[in-house]
Amino acid sequence: MTDAAEGTRPDDREPSGSVTDLVVRRLASWRVDRVFGYSGDGINPLLGALRRAGSPAFVQARHEEAAAFMAVAHAKYAGGVGVVTATQGPGAVHLLNGLYDARMDSVPVVALVGQQSRTVLGSAYQQEIDLPALFKDVASEFLQQVTDAEQLPMVLDRAFKAALATRSPAVVILPHDLQQEATPTTPHEHGVVPSSPVWSLGSVSPPEEDLRDAAAVLNAGRRIALLVGQGAAHAQQEVVAVAERLGAGITTSLLGKPYVDESLPFSTGTMGHLGTTSSAHLMDTCDTLLIVGSNDPWTEYYPAPGQARAVQIDIDPKAIGNRYPIEVALHGDAAAALAALLLLLHGRQEQDYRTEVEQEVERWHRIALERAMTPADPVNPERVVHELNSVLPEDAQVAVDVGSCVYWYARQLRLPRGVPAHLSSTLGCMGAGVSYGIAAKLARPDRPVVVLVGDGALQMAGLAELITVSRLWKGWADPRFVVCVLTNRDLAEVSWEQREMEGEPRFVDSQALPEVDAAAYGRLLGLDGVRVQDPERLADAWHQAFSSDRPFVLDVVTDPNVPLLPPFPAGAAKLDAMRGALASEPDSSAGRLLERYADIEAG
């Protein structure tokens, strides 16, 4: 694959305009179709060049942090590199959360950051921050402040190549006075490095000897599990073929959930603290584990060390053996490695374990339904997401914020094949959901978007980015953009974490949220919306949301007392701490629901 456009003219040899005109032409060479950001004097020359060129498009967020999340989400939904720009000082600082999201979820992003003029650096000038120091950790794979115009084409090309090759953020710092200089030539002389906007991933396959060793481990297994992460995004057919050959069950990381068809009878769903009971059973009972493109951090939900022999496939050799003791490492592309491995695997003659796994999946589906239909005051949030299953369009795109809504997404939503779903997973940053949804919509404006968000995350950043939605939506081919707000007036995930992990009751001053009618706010912006407080109205409300001729805020008042109980058997060990914390709370509703959920999990 080549990421540079064919027939690109060598911009560094045909000077025209300013340095920033060269930057914009180089972005076009790297097939960048939009730049997310917020204006400021430190990048005014770059913004002027974007205006003159007309392409890439500039997408103005309400905050630099939101713009950075949009760039990350663009890379996740559209592929390629997400690009964000911000001015010096506070604008640069605001980028950090989004750039860490890119780093921790392995997403290629390039940030073009303004800086004060070179002549004032070191003088404690207004908005002068040591930007190389600020970005040193998050952009450890590539970080460069440009000091000479002739250096710029090479630095931009290396930034894109580093972002793509390492799947991480790269930062280019552009002093203001340098941006104002004339476009340089690239002389053919010592000390000047020419460069090209061309990159190719190629194909990496494990050595034959490693494949044979891996096959020997897998062929010897009797109770085999596959843990599938986002690294298997382009290996979905191969994953299923290997699981079928081995009679294995499949579970996924949170990032891997969109890449395994959860309608398969041996797909146990998401693993981990927010995962499913059937995935917990799979991890607890397997004797052999094949990890494909996953670096999931929930190590206590893996098989116990020594329980299972393990093989791991990953394009990043540094990730192999990070989370579980591995017997055979397969460094390579997941699709190529699995296709080669499949030729060496024996057909499974006995199907006892597969039958057991499928029975556990059926049991989990019954549990999930019973949990969703458990009465709550006024609406059970699990039911909100459960009802979405019957109306989610086959061509939808899903964005998920951080908080208790992630649990309900992981446990209740079964994505149709081909429906992308993304979130700030490893960083786990609240407030990114609406920004993710905007980037998804801009990447494919003809497809509907659903954003799942809690009221805490919406109040943190989402309300502001609804203003961005109100500004953009009339240009979308398909206006359907549904923001489903699970309003419970509580930072519920942290409330339940306090009970589970600290044995502490809910701290009202810390956890309670102010009342915001999100649907009314949406209507104030010219969007559509409705507030729902009756579970029997959910189905109609979802239909109304997807039938609207404009973006829609579906604000559902949900019960914060619905427990975030981990899947059993691990969840059973958490009950005593939760019960102890709840015993000192004045409202007994959470305690009653906890016992009800524990009974459902125990069967």
C-alpha positions in Angstrom: 0.0 0.0 0.0 1.3 3.5 -0.9 -0.1 6.4 1.1 1.2 9.1 -1.2 -0.9 10.2 -4.2 0.2 8.9 -7.6 1.8 11.6 -9.8 2.5 13.9 -6.9 4.7 16.8 -8.1 7.9 17.3 -6.1 6.7 20.3 -3.9 10.1 20.9 -2.4 11.6 21.6 -5.9 8.8 23.9 -7.1 8.6 26.8 -4.6 5.4 28.8 -4.4 4.1 31.0 -1.7 5.1 30.5 2.0 6.3 27.6 4.0 2.8 26.9 5.1 1.7 26.5 1.4 4.3 23.8 1.2 2.9 22.2 4.4 -0.6 22.1 2.8 0.7 20.7 -0.4 2.6 18.0 1.5 -0.6 17.1 3.4 -2.3 16.6 0.1 0.5 14.4 -1.0 -0.2 12.2 2.0 -3.9 12.1 1.0 -5.1 14.1 4.0 -8.6 15.2 3.3 -9.3 17.1 6.6 -7.4 18.8 9.4 -9.1 19.1 12.8 -8.3 22.0 15.0 -8.9 25.4 16.6 -7.4 28.6 15.5 -4.9 30.8 17.2 -2.1 33.3 16.3 0.6 30.6 16.4 -0.9 28.8 13.4 -2.5 31.7 11.6 -0.1 31.3 8.6 -1.0 27.6 8.3 -4.7 28.5 8.5 -4.2 31.1 5.7 -2.6 28.4 3.5 -5.5 26.0 4.2 -7.9 28.8 3.1 -6.0 29.5 0.0 -5.8 25.9 -1.0 -9.4 24.9 -0.2 -8.2 21.4 0.6 -7.7 19.7 2.9 -10.8 20.9 4.7 -10.5 22.5 8.1 -12.9 21.2 10.8 -13.2 23.6 13.7 -14.0 21.9 17.0 -15.0 23.8 20.1 -11.8 22.9 21.9 -8.4 21.6 20.9 -8.9 18.4 23.0 -12.0 17.6 21.1 -10.2 18.3 17.8 -7.5 15.8 18.8 -10.1 13.2 19.6 -11.6 13.8 16.2 -8.2 13.2 14.6 -7.8 9.9 16.5 -11.4 8.9 15.5 -10.8 9.8 11.9 -7.9 7.4 11.8 -10.0 4.7 13.5 -13.1 5.0 11.2 -11.5 6.1 7.9 -8.0 4.6 8.1 -4.8 6.4 7.3 -3.5 9.3 9.4 -5.5 11.7 11.5 -4.2 15.3 11.5 -4.8 17.9 14.1 -3.4 21.5 14.5 -3.3 23.9 17.4 -1.6 27.1 18.4 1.2 27.4 21.0 0.8 27.5 24.7 -2.7 26.4 26.0 -3.7 25.1 22.6 -0.7 22.8 22.6 -1.4 21.6 26.1 -5.1 20.9 25.2 -3.9 18.3 22.6 -2.4 16.0 25.1 -5.4 13.9 26.0 -6.2 13.1 22.4 -2.6 12.4 21.5 -2.4 10.0 24.5 -5.6 8.3 23.2 -3.8 7.8 19.9 -0.7 6.4 21.6 -2.5 4.0 23.9 -4.9 2.7 21.3 -2.1 2.5 18.6 -3.5 5.0 16.1 -1.5 7.1 13.6 -1.9 10.8 14.2 0.2 13.8 13.2 -0.1 17.0 15.2 1.0 20.3 13.6 1.6 22.7 16.6 2.4 26.3 16.4 5.1 27.9 18.5 6.3 31.5 19.2 8.9 32.9 16.9 12.4 31.5 17.2 13.8 34.9 18.1 11.9 35.0 21.4 12.3 31.4 22.5 14.0 31.2 25.9 12.8 34.7 27.0 9.8 33.5 29.0 7.6 35.1 26.3 3.8 35.1 26.4 2.4 31.5 25.8 6.0 30.2 25.5 6.1 26.6 26.6 8.9 24.1 26.1 6.9 22.1 23.6 9.6 19.4 23.0 9.5 18.7 26.7 5.7 18.8 26.8 5.3 16.2 24.0 8.4 14.1 24.8 6.5 11.1 26.2 3.3 11.1 24.1 5.3 11.6 20.8 8.3 9.5 21.7 8.4 7.8 18.3 8.7 11.2 16.4 8.9 14.7 17.8 10.6 17.6 16.0 10.7 21.3 16.1 11.5 22.7 12.7 14.3 25.2 12.8 14.9 25.8 9.1 12.5 25.9 6.1 14.7 23.5 4.1 14.2 20.9 6.8 10.4 21.0 6.6 9.6 18.5 3.8 11.8 15.8 5.3 10.3 16.4 8.8 6.7 16.2 7.6 7.5 13.0 5.6 9.2 11.4 8.6 6.3 12.4 10.9 3.8 10.6 8.6 6.0 7.6 8.2 6.7 7.3 11.9 3.0 7.6 12.7 2.1 4.9 10.2 4.9 2.5 11.0 4.6 2.7 14.8 0.9 3.4 14.9 1.3 6.3 17.3 1.2 10.1 17.4 3.9 12.2 15.8 4.3 15.9 16.6 5.8 18.6 14.3 6.4 22.0 16.0 6.3 25.0 13.6 7.6 28.4 15.0 5.5 31.3 13.8 8.3 33.2 12.0 9.3 30.0 10.1 5.7 29.6 8.9 5.9 33.1 7.3 9.1 32.4 5.3 9.0 31.8 1.5 8.8 28.2 0.3 12.3 26.8 0.2 14.1 25.0 -2.5 16.0 21.8 -1.7 19.5 22.2 -2.9 21.5 19.2 -3.8 24.3 19.7 -1.2 25.8 18.3 2.0 23.5 18.8 5.0 20.2 18.9 3.1 18.1 15.8 3.1 15.6 15.3 0.3 12.5 13.2 1.1 9.4 11.7 -0.5 5.8 11.4 0.7 5.7 7.6 0.1 5.2 4.8 2.5 4.4 1.1 2.2 3.5 -1.4 5.0 4.4 -4.5 3.0 3.6 -7.9 4.4 5.2 -9.6 7.5 4.8 -13.3 7.9 6.2 -15.4 10.8 9.0 -17.9 10.0 8.0 -21.4 9.0 9.7 -22.9 12.1 7.6 -20.6 14.4 4.4 -21.6 12.6 5.2 -25.3 13.1 5.9 -24.7 16.8 2.6 -22.8 17.2 0.6 -25.5 15.3 2.1 -28.1 17.6 0.8 -26.3 20.7 -2.6 -25.7 19.2 -3.0 -29.2 17.9 -2.2 -30.6 21.3 -4.9 -28.5 23.0 -8.3 -29.9 23.9 -10.0 -26.8 25.3 -8.9 -23.9 23.1 -9.8 -20.2 23.3 -9.0 -17.3 20.9 -8.6 -13.8 22.3 -9.1 -11.4 19.4 -8.1 -7.7 19.4 -8.1 -4.8 17.0 -5.0 -6.3 15.3 -7.4 -8.8 13.7 -9.4 -6.1 12.0 -8.4 -7.4 8.5 -8.3 -11.1 9.5 -11.9 -11.7 10.4 -12.5 -14.6 8.1 -9.2 -16.2 9.1 -10.1 -15.9 12.8 -13.3 -17.8 12.2 -11.7 -20.4 10.0 -9.0 -21.2 12.7 -11.7 -21.3 15.5 -13.7 -23.7 13.4 -10.7 -25.9 12.7 -9.8 -26.1 16.3 -13.3 -26.3 17.8 -12.4 -23.2 19.8 -14.4 -20.4 21.4 -13.7 -16.8 20.6 -13.6 -13.8 23.0 -12.6 -10.3 22.2 -10.9 -7.3 23.8 -13.0 -4.2 24.0 -11.2 -2.9 20.9 -11.6 -6.2 19.2 -15.4 -6.4 19.7 -16.3 -4.9 16.2 -14.2 -7.5 14.4 -15.9 -10.7 15.5 -19.4 -11.5 14.5 -21.2 -12.0 17.9 -24.0 -13.9 16.2 -21.7 -16.8 15.9 -22.7 -19.5 18.4 -19.1 -19.8 19.7 -18.5 -16.1 20.0 -18.6 -15.4 23.8 -18.4 -11.6 23.6 -16.1 -9.2 25.3 -13.7 -10.3 28.0 -12.6 -8.5 31.2 -14.2 -6.5 34.0 -16.9 -5.2 31.7 -17.2 -8.4 29.7 -19.7 -11.3 29.6 -20.2 -14.4 31.7 -19.6 -16.7 28.7 -16.2 -15.0 28.1 -15.3 -15.5 31.7 -16.1 -19.2 31.4 -14.0 -19.5 28.3 -11.0 -17.9 29.9 -11.5 -19.9 33.1 -11.7 -23.3 31.5 -9.4 -23.3 28.5 -6.2 -25.2 28.4 -4.8 -23.5 25.3 -4.9 -19.8 24.3 -4.3 -18.1 21.0 -4.0 -14.3 21.2 -4.5 -12.5 17.9 -3.7 -8.8 17.8 -4.7 -8.0 21.4 -2.8 -6.2 24.2 -5.8 -6.2 26.5 -4.8 -5.0 30.0 -7.4 -7.0 32.1 -4.8 -9.7 33.1 -6.9 -11.0 36.0 -9.5 -12.2 33.5 -7.0 -14.1 31.4 -6.4 -17.8 32.2 -4.4 -18.2 35.4 -0.7 -18.3 34.6 0.2 -22.0 34.0 -3.4 -22.9 33.2 -3.1 -22.6 29.5 -0.3 -23.0 26.9 -0.3 -19.9 24.8 0.5 -18.6 21.3 0.4 -15.0 20.3 0.2 -13.3 16.9 1.0 -9.6 16.7 2.4 -7.2 14.1 4.2 -5.4 17.0 6.8 -7.8 18.4 7.0 -5.6 21.6 3.4 -6.5 22.4 4.0 -10.3 22.5 4.1 -11.7 26.0 3.1 -8.4 27.6 0.0 -9.8 29.3 0.3 -13.6 29.6 3.1 -16.1 29.5 3.6 -17.1 25.8 5.1 -20.3 24.6 5.3 -19.4 20.9 5.5 -15.9 19.4 4.3 -15.3 15.9 5.5 -11.8 14.7 3.4 -10.9 11.6 0.3 -9.7 10.0 -2.7 -11.4 11.6 -4.3 -12.5 8.3 -1.1 -13.8 6.8 -0.1 -15.6 10.0 -3.5 -17.2 10.5 -3.8 -18.3 6.8 -0.3 -20.0 7.1 -1.2 -21.5 10.4 -4.5 -22.9 9.2 -2.6 -25.2 6.8 -0.8 -26.8 9.7 -3.8 -27.3 12.0 -5.5 -30.7 12.4 -9.3 -30.8 12.2 -10.9 -31.2 15.6 -12.5 -34.6 15.9 -14.1 -34.1 19.3 -16.5 -31.3 19.8 -17.2 -31.5 23.5 -15.6 -28.2 24.4 -17.2 -26.4 21.5 -20.6 -27.7 22.6 -19.8 -26.5 26.2 -18.8 -23.1 24.9 -22.0 -22.7 22.8 -24.1 -23.7 25.8 -22.4 -21.0 27.8 -23.0 -18.4 25.0 -26.8 -19.4 25.0 -26.8 -19.0 28.8 -25.2 -15.6 28.6 -27.8 -14.4 26.1 -30.5 -15.4 28.6 -28.6 -13.6 31.4 -28.2 -10.5 29.2 -31.9 -10.4 28.4 -32.9 -10.9 32.0 -30.6 -8.2 33.1 -31.9 -5.8 30.5 -35.5 -6.5 31.5 -34.9 -6.1 35.2 -37.2 -3.3 36.4 -35.3 -0.1 37.5 -36.2 3.4 38.5 -37.1 4.7 36.0 -35.3 2.9 33.2 -32.7 0.2 33.2 -29.7 1.5 31.1 -29.0 -2.1 29.9 -32.5 -2.1 28.3 -31.7 1.1 26.4 -28.8 -0.5 24.6 -30.6 -3.8 24.3 -33.5 -2.1 22.4 -31.0 -0.6 20.0 -30.2 -4.0 18.6 -33.5 -4.3 16.8 -33.3 -0.8 15.1 -29.5 -0.3 14.5 -29.1 0.2 10.8 -26.9 -2.3 9.0 -24.7 0.6 7.7 -24.4 2.5 11.0 -21.3 3.7 12.7 -21.1 3.6 16.5 -19.2 5.8 18.9 -19.0 5.1 22.6 -18.0 7.5 25.4 -16.3 6.4 28.6 -18.2 5.5 31.8 -20.9 3.0 32.6 -22.2 3.2 29.0 -19.1 1.2 27.9 -20.3 -1.7 30.1 -23.8 -1.7 28.5 -22.2 -1.4 25.0 -19.9 -4.4 25.7 -22.6 -6.6 27.2 -25.8 -5.7 25.3 -25.0 -4.4 21.8 -24.4 -7.0 19.1 -22.9 -5.1 16.2 -24.1 -6.1 12.7 -21.2 -7.3 10.5 -19.4 -4.3 9.0 -20.6 -1.8 11.6 -17.5 0.0 13.1 -17.6 1.0 16.8 -14.8 2.9 18.5 -14.0 4.6 21.8 -11.2 5.9 23.9 -10.4 2.5 25.2 -7.0 2.1 26.8 -6.7 5.8 27.9 -10.4 5.7 28.9 -10.9 9.4 28.7 -14.4 10.8 29.3 -15.9 13.3 26.9 -14.6 11.9 23.6 -17.8 10.3 22.4 -19.5 13.1 20.5 -16.1 14.1 18.9 -15.7 10.5 17.8 -19.1 10.5 16.3 -18.4 13.7 14.4 -15.3 12.3 12.9 -17.1 9.1 11.9 -19.8 11.1 10.2 -17.3 13.3 8.3 -15.5 10.2 7.2 -18.7 8.6 5.8 -21.5 11.3 5.7 -23.9 8.9 3.9 -24.0 6.5 6.9 -26.0 7.0 10.1 -24.1 7.5 13.4 -25.0 6.5 17.0 -23.2 7.9 20.0 -23.7 6.3 23.4 -22.8 8.7 26.2 -23.5 9.2 29.9 -24.6 12.5 31.3 -21.2 12.9 33.0 -19.3 12.7 29.8 -21.8 14.8 27.9 -21.5 17.6 30.5 -17.7 17.3 30.5 -17.3 18.0 26.7 -20.2 16.6 24.7 -22.5 19.5 25.1 -20.0 21.8 23.5 -19.4 19.5 20.5 -23.2 19.3 19.9 -22.7 22.9 18.8 -20.3 21.6 16.2 -22.9 19.1 15.1 -25.4 21.9 14.7 -23.0 23.7 12.5 -22.1 20.8 10.3 -25.1 18.6 9.8 -26.8 20.4 7.0 -24.0 19.4 4.7 -24.3 15.7 5.4 -25.8 13.4 2.8 -27.6 11.4 5.6 -28.6 13.7 8.5 -29.1 10.8 11.0 -26.8 11.4 14.0 -28.3 10.0 17.1 -26.8 10.9 20.5 -28.2 8.6 23.1 -27.6 10.1 26.6 -27.9 7.7 29.6 -28.9 10.3 32.2 -28.6 9.0 35.7 -27.3 12.2 37.5 -24.3 10.3 38.8 -20.8 9.4 37.9 -21.9 5.8 38.1 -18.8 4.0 37.0 -16.7 5.7 39.7 -19.5 5.2 42.3 -19.4 1.5 41.6 -15.6 1.4 41.5 -15.6 3.0 44.9 -17.9 0.3 46.3 -16.1 -2.6 44.5 -12.4 -1.7 44.8 -12.3 0.5 47.9 -15.3 -0.8 50.0 -16.4 2.8 50.1 -20.0 4.1 49.9 -20.9 6.6 47.2 -19.6 10.1 47.9 -22.4 12.4 47.0 -20.4 15.6 46.8 -18.0 13.9 44.3 -20.4 11.8 42.3 -23.7 13.7 42.0 -24.3 15.5 38.7 -26.5 18.6 38.0 -29.7 18.1 36.1 -29.4 18.9 32.4 -32.2 18.2 29.9 -30.0 17.2 27.0 -32.9 16.8 24.6 -34.1 20.3 25.3 -30.5 21.6 24.8 -30.4 19.8 21.4 -33.7 21.4 20.3 -32.3 24.8 21.4 -29.5 24.2 18.9 -31.9 23.4 16.1 -31.6 19.6 16.5 -34.3 17.2 17.4 -34.7 15.3 20.6 -36.9 13.7 23.2 -36.5 12.7 26.9 -37.7 9.2 27.9 -38.6 8.1 31.4 -40.8 5.1 30.6 -39.1 1.9 29.4 -42.1 1.0 27.3 -41.4 4.1 25.2 -37.9 3.1 24.3 -38.6 1.2 21.1 -40.7 4.1 19.7 -38.1 6.6 20.8 -35.3 4.7 18.9 -37.5 4.6 15.8 -38.2 8.3 16.1 -34.5 9.1 16.4 -33.6 7.2 13.3 -36.5 8.7 11.4 -35.6 12.3 12.1 -34.6 14.7 9.4 -31.8 16.1 11.6 -29.5 15.0 14.4 -31.4 13.7 17.4 -30.7 13.7 21.1 -32.3 10.7 22.8 -32.1 11.5 26.5 -33.1 8.5 28.6 -33.4 8.9 32.4 -31.8 5.8 33.8 -31.2 4.3 37.2 -27.7 4.8 38.7 -28.3 1.9 41.0 -28.0 -0.8 38.3 -24.8 -2.5 39.3 -21.6 -2.7 37.3 -21.1 -6.2 38.5 -18.2 -8.0 36.8 -18.9 -11.4 35.2 -18.9 -14.4 37.4 -16.9 -16.2 38.7 -14.7 -13.1 39.3 -17.7 -11.0 40.1 -18.7 -13.2 43.0 -15.5 -12.3 44.7 -16.4 -8.6 44.5 -19.8 -9.0 46.2 -18.7 -8.7 49.8 -16.9 -5.3 49.3 -19.9 -4.0 47.4 -22.3 -5.2 50.1 -20.2 -3.6 52.8 -20.1 -0.3 51.1 -23.8 -0.3 50.2 -24.8 -1.1 53.8 -23.8 2.4 54.9 -25.7 4.1 52.1 -29.2 5.5 53.0 -30.8 4.2 49.8 -31.2 0.4 49.7 -32.1 0.4 46.0 -28.6 -0.4 44.8 -28.3 -3.2 47.3 -31.5 -4.8 46.1 -30.5 -4.6 42.5 -27.0 -6.0 43.3 -28.6 -9.1 44.9 -30.9 -9.5 41.9 -28.0 -9.3 39.5 -26.0 -11.7 41.5 -28.9 -14.2 41.5 -29.1 -13.8 37.7 -25.4 -14.4 37.2 -25.4 -17.4 39.4 -28.2 -18.9 37.4 
